[in-house]
């Protein structure tokens, strides 16, 4: 049962995970600027995460908790997750941090569409209206045809949001039988063989600072993933997910400090529209689940 203390802890953990992912994102851009190729960045991201997850499992529930009867589902999730991560990192490399982060905020829009089409979830006109508003925000940020920023970056950013939404659908299905830490473990471990094979073709010498960046982004990403998973154990999705929008604060701060770049006016306006759309979608989903719970318990619906 959720308590006020648990909710506050969940929110705190979610804020911490957003900060850790913000650190990971800036390290990705710095590592790429230092000469690291995308396959190298992807490998070290998952390599660092794998060791962290294994450490948490050994210190907590133990290796027995990682047994699964849904290995095929984990393989599918890992495949989509890897492509999603590749698109996300490519967008981060091609775009300023704030713009790449803002495009990522469109994920709830695509999750709503996929939930309706794939899972048959009831989606009323209010949420469809929020989806359209969110798309308007994406257009404000991307400004297609204006040369505002590289078209390829916008394409990869939107593709990443669609794929992350797809992963969220897969996680809903896997989460019915699998513990969150089990899912994180299998994603990290199953990613390593294909990434290791790819890494063999791109491995190269780097100065010590780049190696530190690669190790750092893997640890920051893995820690962020674990903390994010922990937040969902203590608080509902509707309570913790809105904290994800603080990522724009970190992206703006790191973009200014590391790359002397501040978001444009269009980015701020578009971000406000996308965030408002996303928050409304989360709120409507929260109300829908409350109503389903009341109906299941036989309570009168308001």
Beta strands, then each sheet from edge to edge (+ up, - down):
end
